[in-house]
């Protein structure tokens, strides 16, 4: 259950896909600025521990497999 992904770094392709998808360009201008001024190819992998626990235990919801809360400041409540 190892997954991987790579973000698109080519400005022209991102710009074209925003138009093809029917989104307004203004909402994505901040993201296009990141690519317009240059970026490096970056990608990553995930071991998907929560998904592995979900599969192994048969739990009905992935939230039950997450070992730590993912909301800020809620650990002491």
PDB file with one MODEL, atoms N, CA, C and O in Angstrom:
MODEL        1
ATOM      1  N   UNK A   1       0.821  -1.180   0.000  1.00  0.00           N
ATOM      2  CA  UNK A   1       0.000   0.000   0.000  1.00  0.00           C
ATOM      3  C   UNK A   1       0.871   1.250   0.000  1.00  0.00           C
ATOM      4  O   UNK A   1       0.656   2.164   0.796  1.00  0.00           O
ATOM      5  N   UNK A   2       1.822   1.285  -0.868  1.00  0.00           N
ATOM      6  CA  UNK A   2       2.676   2.459  -1.014  1.00  0.00           C
ATOM      7  C   UNK A   2       2.194   3.224  -2.239  1.00  0.00           C
ATOM      8  O   UNK A   2       2.035   2.659  -3.321  1.00  0.00           O
ATOM      9  N   UNK A   3       1.967   4.510  -2.049  1.00  0.00           N
ATOM     10  CA  UNK A   3       1.497   5.342  -3.144  1.00  0.00           C
ATOM     11  C   UNK A   3       2.513   6.438  -3.434  1.00  0.00           C
ATOM     12  O   UNK A   3       3.346   6.761  -2.588  1.00  0.00           O
ATOM     13  N   UNK A   4       2.441   6.996  -4.608  1.00  0.00           N
ATOM     14  CA  UNK A   4       3.339   8.073  -4.975  1.00  0.00           C
ATOM     15  C   UNK A   4       2.663   9.048  -5.914  1.00  0.00           C
ATOM     16  O   UNK A   4       1.688   8.715  -6.588  1.00  0.00           O
ATOM     17  N   UNK A   5       3.195  10.257  -5.949  1.00  0.00           N
ATOM     18  CA  UNK A   5       2.645  11.254  -6.856  1.00  0.00           C
ATOM     19  C   UNK A   5       3.715  12.281  -7.194  1.00  0.00           C
ATOM     20  O   UNK A   5       4.714  12.416  -6.488  1.00  0.00           O
ATOM     21  N   UNK A   6       3.491  12.996  -8.276  1.00  0.00           N
ATOM     22  CA  UNK A   6       4.378  14.072  -8.665  1.00  0.00           C
ATOM     23  C   UNK A   6       3.523  15.243  -9.115  1.00  0.00           C
ATOM     24  O   UNK A   6       2.589  15.068  -9.898  1.00  0.00           O
ATOM     25  N   UNK A   7       3.833  16.423  -8.632  1.00  0.00           N
ATOM     26  CA  UNK A   7       3.091  17.612  -9.027  1.00  0.00           C
ATOM     27  C   UNK A   7       3.545  18.090 -10.397  1.00  0.00           C
ATOM     28  O   UNK A   7       4.719  17.984 -10.753  1.00  0.00           O
ATOM     29  N   UNK A   8       2.599  18.614 -11.151  1.00  0.00           N
ATOM     30  CA  UNK A   8       2.914  19.169 -12.474  1.00  0.00           C
ATOM     31  C   UNK A   8       3.671  20.474 -12.290  1.00  0.00           C
ATOM     32  O   UNK A   8       3.205  21.372 -11.589  1.00  0.00           O
ATOM     33  N   UNK A   9       4.830  20.583 -12.913  1.00  0.00           N
ATOM     34  CA  UNK A   9       5.638  21.787 -12.747  1.00  0.00           C
ATOM     35  C   UNK A   9       5.635  22.690 -13.972  1.00  0.00           C
ATOM     36  O   UNK A   9       6.178  23.794 -13.923  1.00  0.00           O
ATOM     37  N   UNK A  10       5.030  22.239 -15.074  1.00  0.00           N
ATOM     38  CA  UNK A  10       5.031  23.018 -16.318  1.00  0.00           C
ATOM     39  C   UNK A  10       3.870  24.006 -16.332  1.00  0.00           C
ATOM     40  O   UNK A  10       2.702  23.620 -16.318  1.00  0.00           O
ATOM     41  N   UNK A  11       4.220  25.292 -16.362  1.00  0.00           N
ATOM     42  CA  UNK A  11       3.233  26.367 -16.288  1.00  0.00           C
ATOM     43  C   UNK A  11       2.202  26.279 -17.399  1.00  0.00           C
ATOM     44  O   UNK A  11       1.005  26.413 -17.142  1.00  0.00           O
ATOM     45  N   UNK A  12       2.641  26.056 -18.619  1.00  0.00           N
ATOM     46  CA  UNK A  12       1.737  26.057 -19.765  1.00  0.00           C
ATOM     47  C   UNK A  12       0.671  24.968 -19.643  1.00  0.00           C
ATOM     48  O   UNK A  12      -0.494  25.192 -19.971  1.00  0.00           O
ATOM     49  N   UNK A  13       1.067  23.819 -19.180  1.00  0.00           N
ATOM     50  CA  UNK A  13       0.122  22.704 -19.034  1.00  0.00           C
ATOM     51  C   UNK A  13      -0.878  22.990 -17.921  1.00  0.00           C
ATOM     52  O   UNK A  13      -2.072  22.733 -18.073  1.00  0.00           O
ATOM     53  N   UNK A  14      -0.391  23.521 -16.803  1.00  0.00           N
ATOM     54  CA  UNK A  14      -1.299  23.878 -15.714  1.00  0.00           C
ATOM     55  C   UNK A  14      -2.320  24.920 -16.154  1.00  0.00           C
ATOM     56  O   UNK A  14      -3.513  24.801 -15.873  1.00  0.00           O
ATOM     57  N   UNK A  15      -1.835  25.932 -16.840  1.00  0.00           N
ATOM     58  CA  UNK A  15      -2.710  27.003 -17.312  1.00  0.00           C
ATOM     59  C   UNK A  15      -3.771  26.449 -18.271  1.00  0.00           C
ATOM     60  O   UNK A  15      -4.943  26.815 -18.182  1.00  0.00           O
ATOM     61  N   UNK A  16      -3.364  25.585 -19.167  1.00  0.00           N
ATOM     62  CA  UNK A  16      -4.307  24.994 -20.113  1.00  0.00           C
ATOM     63  C   UNK A  16      -5.342  24.122 -19.404  1.00  0.00           C
ATOM     64  O   UNK A  16      -6.525  24.170 -19.742  1.00  0.00           O
ATOM     65  N   UNK A  17      -4.915  23.335 -18.435  1.00  0.00           N
ATOM     66  CA  UNK A  17      -5.841  22.446 -17.720  1.00  0.00           C
ATOM     67  C   UNK A  17      -6.855  23.219 -16.884  1.00  0.00           C
ATOM     68  O   UNK A  17      -7.997  22.783 -16.735  1.00  0.00           O
ATOM     69  N   UNK A  18      -6.446  24.361 -16.338  1.00  0.00           N
ATOM     70  CA  UNK A  18      -7.385  25.189 -15.586  1.00  0.00           C
ATOM     71  C   UNK A  18      -8.491  25.659 -16.522  1.00  0.00           C
ATOM     72  O   UNK A  18      -9.669  25.632 -16.167  1.00  0.00           O
ATOM     73  N   UNK A  19      -8.105  26.089 -17.721  1.00  0.00           N
ATOM     74  CA  UNK A  19      -9.095  26.525 -18.703  1.00  0.00           C
ATOM     75  C   UNK A  19      -9.987  25.396 -19.174  1.00  0.00           C
ATOM     76  O   UNK A  19     -11.196  25.586 -19.309  1.00  0.00           O
ATOM     77  N   UNK A  20      -9.422  24.223 -19.427  1.00  0.00           N
ATOM     78  CA  UNK A  20     -10.195  23.067 -19.884  1.00  0.00           C
ATOM     79  C   UNK A  20     -11.196  22.597 -18.840  1.00  0.00           C
ATOM     80  O   UNK A  20     -12.278  22.115 -19.176  1.00  0.00           O
ATOM     81  N   UNK A  21     -10.827  22.740 -17.574  1.00  0.00           N
ATOM     82  CA  UNK A  21     -11.690  22.269 -16.491  1.00  0.00           C
ATOM     83  C   UNK A  21     -12.827  23.236 -16.179  1.00  0.00           C
ATOM     84  O   UNK A  21     -13.742  22.905 -15.424  1.00  0.00           O
ATOM     85  N   UNK A  22     -12.766  24.435 -16.763  1.00  0.00           N
ATOM     86  CA  UNK A  22     -13.830  25.401 -16.544  1.00  0.00           C
ATOM     87  C   UNK A  22     -13.674  26.224 -15.276  1.00  0.00           C
ATOM     88  O   UNK A  22     -14.608  26.918 -14.875  1.00  0.00           O
ATOM     89  N   UNK A  23     -12.524  26.160 -14.644  1.00  0.00           N
ATOM     90  CA  UNK A  23     -12.280  26.962 -13.447  1.00  0.00           C
ATOM     91  C   UNK A  23     -11.897  28.378 -13.843  1.00  0.00           C
ATOM     92  O   UNK A  23     -11.388  28.611 -14.939  1.00  0.00           O
ATOM     93  N   UNK A  24     -12.142  29.316 -12.948  1.00  0.00           N
ATOM     94  CA  UNK A  24     -11.695  30.683 -13.207  1.00  0.00           C
ATOM     95  C   UNK A  24     -10.220  30.790 -12.857  1.00  0.00           C
ATOM     96  O   UNK A  24      -9.766  30.264 -11.841  1.00  0.00           O
ATOM     97  N   UNK A  25      -9.494  31.466 -13.701  1.00  0.00           N
ATOM     98  CA  UNK A  25      -8.050  31.565 -13.524  1.00  0.00           C
ATOM     99  C   UNK A  25      -7.695  32.360 -12.272  1.00  0.00           C
ATOM    100  O   UNK A  25      -6.659  32.103 -11.659  1.00  0.00           O
ATOM    101  N   UNK A  26      -8.523  33.310 -11.885  1.00  0.00           N
ATOM    102  CA  UNK A  26      -8.232  34.149 -10.715  1.00  0.00           C
ATOM    103  C   UNK A  26      -8.102  33.327  -9.438  1.00  0.00           C
ATOM    104  O   UNK A  26      -7.299  33.661  -8.567  1.00  0.00           O
ATOM    105  N   UNK A  27      -8.876  32.265  -9.320  1.00  0.00           N
ATOM    106  CA  UNK A  27      -8.810  31.437  -8.110  1.00  0.00           C
ATOM    107  C   UNK A  27      -7.500  30.661  -8.006  1.00  0.00           C
ATOM    108  O   UNK A  27      -7.093  30.272  -6.911  1.00  0.00           O
ATOM    109  N   UNK A  28      -6.843  30.438  -9.136  1.00  0.00           N
ATOM    110  CA  UNK A  28      -5.609  29.663  -9.145  1.00  0.00           C
ATOM    111  C   UNK A  28      -4.380  30.508  -9.441  1.00  0.00           C
ATOM    112  O   UNK A  28      -3.297  29.969  -9.670  1.00  0.00           O
ATOM    113  N   UNK A  29      -4.538  31.818  -9.439  1.00  0.00           N
ATOM    114  CA  UNK A  29      -3.427  32.702  -9.769  1.00  0.00           C
ATOM    115  C   UNK A  29      -2.262  32.528  -8.794  1.00  0.00           C
ATOM    116  O   UNK A  29      -1.101  32.578  -9.199  1.00  0.00           O
ATOM    117  N   UNK A  30      -2.570  32.324  -7.510  1.00  0.00           N
ATOM    118  CA  UNK A  30      -1.513  32.146  -6.513  1.00  0.00           C
ATOM    119  C   UNK A  30      -0.687  30.897  -6.823  1.00  0.00           C
ATOM    120  O   UNK A  30       0.532  30.895  -6.653  1.00  0.00           O
ATOM    121  N   UNK A  31      -1.360  29.835  -7.278  1.00  0.00           N
ATOM    122  CA  UNK A  31      -0.658  28.596  -7.583  1.00  0.00           C
ATOM    123  C   UNK A  31       0.141  28.734  -8.873  1.00  0.00           C
ATOM    124  O   UNK A  31       1.255  28.222  -8.980  1.00  0.00           O
ATOM    125  N   UNK A  32      -0.432  29.429  -9.851  1.00  0.00           N
ATOM    126  CA  UNK A  32       0.291  29.668 -11.094  1.00  0.00           C
ATOM    127  C   UNK A  32       1.527  30.529 -10.859  1.00  0.00           C
ATOM    128  O   UNK A  32       2.546  30.348 -11.526  1.00  0.00           O
ATOM    129  N   UNK A  33       1.442  31.464  -9.915  1.00  0.00           N
ATOM    130  CA  UNK A  33       2.615  32.280  -9.580  1.00  0.00           C
ATOM    131  C   UNK A  33       3.768  31.425  -9.068  1.00  0.00           C
ATOM    132  O   UNK A  33       4.932  31.698  -9.360  1.00  0.00           O
ATOM    133  N   UNK A  34       3.438  30.398  -8.309  1.00  0.00           N
ATOM    134  CA  UNK A  34       4.491  29.501  -7.817  1.00  0.00           C
ATOM    135  C   UNK A  34       5.232  28.837  -8.971  1.00  0.00           C
ATOM    136  O   UNK A  34       6.449  28.659  -8.918  1.00  0.00           O
ATOM    137  N   UNK A  35       4.488  28.470 -10.017  1.00  0.00           N
ATOM    138  CA  UNK A  35       5.096  27.809 -11.171  1.00  0.00           C
ATOM    139  C   UNK A  35       5.700  28.812 -12.156  1.00  0.00           C
ATOM    140  O   UNK A  35       6.686  28.511 -12.828  1.00  0.00           O
ATOM    141  N   UNK A  36       5.117  29.981 -12.237  1.00  0.00           N
ATOM    142  CA  UNK A  36       5.588  31.004 -13.172  1.00  0.00           C
ATOM    143  C   UNK A  36       7.010  31.434 -12.829  1.00  0.00           C
ATOM    144  O   UNK A  36       7.819  31.677 -13.724  1.00  0.00           O
ATOM    145  N   UNK A  37       7.307  31.527 -11.571  1.00  0.00           N
ATOM    146  CA  UNK A  37       8.618  32.009 -11.128  1.00  0.00           C
ATOM    147  C   UNK A  37       9.618  30.888 -10.917  1.00  0.00           C
ATOM    148  O   UNK A  37      10.696  31.101 -10.362  1.00  0.00           O
ATOM    149  N   UNK A  38       9.266  29.722 -11.351  1.00  0.00           N
ATOM    150  CA  UNK A  38      10.210  28.608 -11.316  1.00  0.00           C
ATOM    151  C   UNK A  38       9.985  27.673 -10.156  1.00  0.00           C
ATOM    152  O   UNK A  38       9.590  28.092  -9.068  1.00  0.00           O
ATOM    153  N   UNK A  39      10.234  26.435 -10.392  1.00  0.00           N
ATOM    154  CA  UNK A  39      10.110  25.416  -9.358  1.00  0.00           C
ATOM    155  C   UNK A  39      11.002  24.249  -9.752  1.00  0.00           C
ATOM    156  O   UNK A  39      11.536  24.208 -10.860  1.00  0.00           O
ATOM    157  N   UNK A  40      11.151  23.335  -8.869  1.00  0.00           N
ATOM    158  CA  UNK A  40      11.913  22.126  -9.161  1.00  0.00           C
ATOM    159  C   UNK A  40      10.936  20.962  -9.243  1.00  0.00           C
ATOM    160  O   UNK A  40       9.843  21.018  -8.680  1.00  0.00           O
ATOM    161  N   UNK A  41      11.324  19.934  -9.929  1.00  0.00           N
ATOM    162  CA  UNK A  41      10.500  18.732  -9.957  1.00  0.00           C
ATOM    163  C   UNK A  41      10.492  18.143  -8.553  1.00  0.00           C
ATOM    164  O   UNK A  41      11.544  17.960  -7.940  1.00  0.00           O
ATOM    165  N   UNK A  42       9.326  17.854  -8.060  1.00  0.00           N
ATOM    166  CA  UNK A  42       9.229  17.261  -6.738  1.00  0.00           C
ATOM    167  C   UNK A  42       8.105  16.240  -6.721  1.00  0.00           C
ATOM    168  O   UNK A  42       7.066  16.398  -7.363  1.00  0.00           O
ATOM    169  N   UNK A  43       8.353  15.217  -5.981  1.00  0.00           N
ATOM    170  CA  UNK A  43       7.372  14.147  -5.853  1.00  0.00           C
ATOM    171  C   UNK A  43       7.548  13.513  -4.481  1.00  0.00           C
ATOM    172  O   UNK A  43       8.460  13.866  -3.733  1.00  0.00           O
ATOM    173  N   UNK A  44       6.688  12.598  -4.166  1.00  0.00           N
ATOM    174  CA  UNK A  44       6.782  11.976  -2.860  1.00  0.00           C
ATOM    175  C   UNK A  44       6.079  10.634  -2.830  1.00  0.00           C
ATOM    176  O   UNK A  44       5.344  10.264  -3.746  1.00  0.00           O
ATOM    177  N   UNK A  45       6.326   9.930  -1.761  1.00  0.00           N
ATOM    178  CA  UNK A  45       5.663   8.643  -1.553  1.00  0.00           C
ATOM    179  C   UNK A  45       4.999   8.653  -0.186  1.00  0.00           C
ATOM    180  O   UNK A  45       5.351   9.446   0.688  1.00  0.00           O
ATOM    181  N   UNK A  46       4.059   7.785  -0.020  1.00  0.00           N
ATOM    182  CA  UNK A  46       3.364   7.639   1.243  1.00  0.00           C
ATOM    183  C   UNK A  46       3.241   6.154   1.547  1.00  0.00           C
ATOM    184  O   UNK A  46       2.943   5.347   0.666  1.00  0.00           O
ATOM    185  N   UNK A  47       3.471   5.812   2.785  1.00  0.00           N
ATOM    186  CA  UNK A  47       3.332   4.412   3.174  1.00  0.00           C
ATOM    187  C   UNK A  47       1.890   4.039   3.501  1.00  0.00           C
ATOM    188  O   UNK A  47       1.566   2.859   3.636  1.00  0.00           O
ATOM    189  N   UNK A  48       1.024   5.048   3.627  1.00  0.00           N
ATOM    190  CA  UNK A  48      -0.410   4.834   3.846  1.00  0.00           C
ATOM    191  C   UNK A  48      -0.671   3.896   5.018  1.00  0.00           C
ATOM    192  O   UNK A  48      -1.399   2.911   4.889  1.00  0.00           O
ATOM    193  N   UNK A  49      -0.078   4.207   6.145  1.00  0.00           N
ATOM    194  CA  UNK A  49      -0.253   3.353   7.318  1.00  0.00           C
ATOM    195  C   UNK A  49      -1.712   3.257   7.742  1.00  0.00           C
ATOM    196  O   UNK A  49      -2.179   2.185   8.126  1.00  0.00           O
ATOM    197  N   UNK A  50      -2.438   4.383   7.674  1.00  0.00           N
ATOM    198  CA  UNK A  50      -3.847   4.335   8.061  1.00  0.00           C
ATOM    199  C   UNK A  50      -4.636   3.417   7.141  1.00  0.00           C
ATOM    200  O   UNK A  50      -5.502   2.675   7.605  1.00  0.00           O
ATOM    201  N   UNK A  51      -4.349   3.455   5.839  1.00  0.00           N
ATOM    202  CA  UNK A  51      -5.060   2.591   4.910  1.00  0.00           C
ATOM    203  C   UNK A  51      -4.699   1.136   5.121  1.00  0.00           C
ATOM    204  O   UNK A  51      -5.543   0.258   4.946  1.00  0.00           O
ATOM    205  N   UNK A  52      -3.458   0.865   5.493  1.00  0.00           N
ATOM    206  CA  UNK A  52      -3.054  -0.504   5.766  1.00  0.00           C
ATOM    207  C   UNK A  52      -3.770  -1.033   7.016  1.00  0.00           C
ATOM    208  O   UNK A  52      -4.215  -2.180   7.047  1.00  0.00           O
ATOM    209  N   UNK A  53      -3.876  -0.181   8.047  1.00  0.00           N
ATOM    210  CA  UNK A  53      -4.607  -0.587   9.247  1.00  0.00           C
ATOM    211  C   UNK A  53      -6.086  -0.795   8.945  1.00  0.00           C
ATOM    212  O   UNK A  53      -6.703  -1.730   9.456  1.00  0.00           O
ATOM    213  N   UNK A  54      -6.646   0.065   8.128  1.00  0.00           N
ATOM    214  CA  UNK A  54      -8.042  -0.061   7.746  1.00  0.00           C
ATOM    215  C   UNK A  54      -8.287  -1.397   7.053  1.00  0.00           C
ATOM    216  O   UNK A  54      -9.260  -2.090   7.350  1.00  0.00           O
ATOM    217  N   UNK A  55      -7.397  -1.754   6.129  1.00  0.00           N
ATOM    218  CA  UNK A  55      -7.511  -3.008   5.407  1.00  0.00           C
ATOM    219  C   UNK A  55      -7.316  -4.214   6.338  1.00  0.00           C
ATOM    220  O   UNK A  55      -8.074  -5.182   6.274  1.00  0.00           O
ATOM    221  N   UNK A  56      -6.300  -4.147   7.197  1.00  0.00           N
ATOM    222  CA  UNK A  56      -5.971  -5.283   8.060  1.00  0.00           C
ATOM    223  C   UNK A  56      -7.020  -5.534   9.140  1.00  0.00           C
ATOM    224  O   UNK A  56      -7.271  -6.682   9.505  1.00  0.00           O
ATOM    225  N   UNK A  57      -7.634  -4.466   9.654  1.00  0.00           N
ATOM    226  CA  UNK A  57      -8.575  -4.636  10.762  1.00  0.00           C
ATOM    227  C   UNK A  57     -10.032  -4.683  10.318  1.00  0.00           C
ATOM    228  O   UNK A  57     -10.895  -5.117  11.081  1.00  0.00           O
ATOM    229  N   UNK A  58     -10.316  -4.242   9.097  1.00  0.00           N
ATOM    230  CA  UNK A  58     -11.696  -4.229   8.631  1.00  0.00           C
ATOM    231  C   UNK A  58     -12.524  -3.109   9.230  1.00  0.00           C
ATOM    232  O   UNK A  58     -13.752  -3.192   9.239  1.00  0.00           O
ATOM    233  N   UNK A  59     -11.879  -2.062   9.732  1.00  0.00           N
ATOM    234  CA  UNK A  59     -12.607  -0.933  10.298  1.00  0.00           C
ATOM    235  C   UNK A  59     -13.472  -0.276   9.220  1.00  0.00           C
ATOM    236  O   UNK A  59     -13.098  -0.267   8.047  1.00  0.00           O
ATOM    237  N   UNK A  60     -14.621   0.272   9.610  1.00  0.00           N
ATOM    238  CA  UNK A  60     -15.506   0.861   8.607  1.00  0.00           C
ATOM    239  C   UNK A  60     -15.102   2.255   8.123  1.00  0.00           C
ATOM    240  O   UNK A  60     -15.505   2.668   7.036  1.00  0.00           O
ATOM    241  N   UNK A  61     -14.320   2.975   8.906  1.00  0.00           N
ATOM    242  CA  UNK A  61     -13.972   4.350   8.546  1.00  0.00           C
ATOM    243  C   UNK A  61     -12.489   4.581   8.799  1.00  0.00           C
ATOM    244  O   UNK A  61     -11.955   4.143   9.818  1.00  0.00           O
ATOM    245  N   UNK A  62     -11.819   5.269   7.871  1.00  0.00           N
ATOM    246  CA  UNK A  62     -10.381   5.489   8.009  1.00  0.00           C
ATOM    247  C   UNK A  62     -10.062   6.394   9.198  1.00  0.00           C
ATOM    248  O   UNK A  62      -8.952   6.349   9.728  1.00  0.00           O
ATOM    249  N   UNK A  63     -11.023   7.211   9.619  1.00  0.00           N
ATOM    250  CA  UNK A  63     -10.797   8.074  10.783  1.00  0.00           C
ATOM    251  C   UNK A  63     -10.524   7.246  12.040  1.00  0.00           C
ATOM    252  O   UNK A  63      -9.840   7.710  12.953  1.00  0.00           O
ATOM    253  N   UNK A  64     -11.052   6.033  12.089  1.00  0.00           N
ATOM    254  CA  UNK A  64     -10.827   5.161  13.242  1.00  0.00           C
ATOM    255  C   UNK A  64      -9.419   4.580  13.262  1.00  0.00           C
ATOM    256  O   UNK A  64      -8.971   4.096  14.301  1.00  0.00           O
ATOM    257  N   UNK A  65      -8.721   4.619  12.143  1.00  0.00           N
ATOM    258  CA  UNK A  65      -7.383   4.038  12.057  1.00  0.00           C
ATOM    259  C   UNK A  65      -6.273   5.067  12.274  1.00  0.00           C
ATOM    260  O   UNK A  65      -5.106   4.693  12.394  1.00  0.00           O
ATOM    261  N   UNK A  66      -6.617   6.351  12.326  1.00  0.00           N
ATOM    262  CA  UNK A  66      -5.611   7.395  12.498  1.00  0.00           C
ATOM    263  C   UNK A  66      -5.206   7.454  13.968  1.00  0.00           C
ATOM    264  O   UNK A  66      -6.060   7.670  14.828  1.00  0.00           O
ATOM    265  N   UNK A  67      -3.922   7.266  14.277  1.00  0.00           N
ATOM    266  CA  UNK A  67      -3.498   7.171  15.675  1.00  0.00           C
ATOM    267  C   UNK A  67      -3.470   8.507  16.422  1.00  0.00           C
ATOM    268  O   UNK A  67      -3.536   8.512  17.651  1.00  0.00           O
ATOM    269  N   UNK A  68      -3.375   9.615  15.731  1.00  0.00           N
ATOM    270  CA  UNK A  68      -3.286  10.919  16.373  1.00  0.00           C
ATOM    271  C   UNK A  68      -4.322  11.857  15.762  1.00  0.00           C
ATOM    272  O   UNK A  68      -4.576  11.798  14.559  1.00  0.00           O
ATOM    273  N   UNK A  69      -4.925  12.728  16.583  1.00  0.00           N
ATOM    274  CA  UNK A  69      -5.886  13.677  16.026  1.00  0.00           C
ATOM    275  C   UNK A  69      -5.195  14.639  15.060  1.00  0.00           C
ATOM    276  O   UNK A  69      -4.047  15.026  15.277  1.00  0.00           O
ATOM    277  N   UNK A  70      -5.892  15.018  14.008  1.00  0.00           N
ATOM    278  CA  UNK A  70      -5.302  15.900  13.016  1.00  0.00           C
ATOM    279  C   UNK A  70      -5.896  17.295  13.041  1.00  0.00           C
ATOM    280  O   UNK A  70      -5.823  18.021  12.050  1.00  0.00           O
ATOM    281  N   UNK A  71      -6.477  17.672  14.156  1.00  0.00           N
ATOM    282  CA  UNK A  71      -6.990  19.036  14.280  1.00  0.00           C
ATOM    283  C   UNK A  71      -6.200  19.747  15.380  1.00  0.00           C
ATOM    284  O   UNK A  71      -5.924  19.176  16.436  1.00  0.00           O
ATOM    285  N   UNK A  72      -5.849  20.982  15.114  1.00  0.00           N
ATOM    286  CA  UNK A  72      -4.968  21.757  15.994  1.00  0.00           C
ATOM    287  C   UNK A  72      -5.649  22.038  17.321  1.00  0.00           C
ATOM    288  O   UNK A  72      -6.787  22.507  17.360  1.00  0.00           O
ATOM    289  N   UNK A  73      -4.938  21.746  18.419  1.00  0.00           N
ATOM    290  CA  UNK A  73      -5.398  22.105  19.745  1.00  0.00           C
ATOM    291  C   UNK A  73      -6.472  21.209  20.323  1.00  0.00           C
ATOM    292  O   UNK A  73      -7.049  21.558  21.353  1.00  0.00           O
ATOM    293  N   UNK A  74      -6.766  20.087  19.723  1.00  0.00           N
ATOM    294  CA  UNK A  74      -7.819  19.204  20.203  1.00  0.00           C
ATOM    295  C   UNK A  74      -7.299  18.030  21.029  1.00  0.00           C
ATOM    296  O   UNK A  74      -8.099  17.258  21.557  1.00  0.00           O
ATOM    297  N   UNK A  75      -5.994  17.877  21.151  1.00  0.00           N
ATOM    298  CA  UNK A  75      -5.432  16.712  21.828  1.00  0.00           C
ATOM    299  C   UNK A  75      -5.721  16.728  23.327  1.00  0.00           C
ATOM    300  O   UNK A  75      -5.791  15.663  23.940  1.00  0.00           O
ATOM    301  N   UNK A  76      -5.889  17.903  23.934  1.00  0.00           N
ATOM    302  CA  UNK A  76      -6.119  17.979  25.376  1.00  0.00           C
ATOM    303  C   UNK A  76      -7.593  17.996  25.750  1.00  0.00           C
ATOM    304  O   UNK A  76      -7.909  18.037  26.939  1.00  0.00           O
ATOM    305  N   UNK A  77      -8.494  17.966  24.802  1.00  0.00           N
ATOM    306  CA  UNK A  77      -9.921  18.005  25.103  1.00  0.00           C
ATOM    307  C   UNK A  77     -10.494  16.644  25.295  1.00  0.00           C
ATOM    308  O   UNK A  77     -11.689  16.508  25.556  1.00  0.00           O
TER     309      UNK A  77
ENDMDL
END
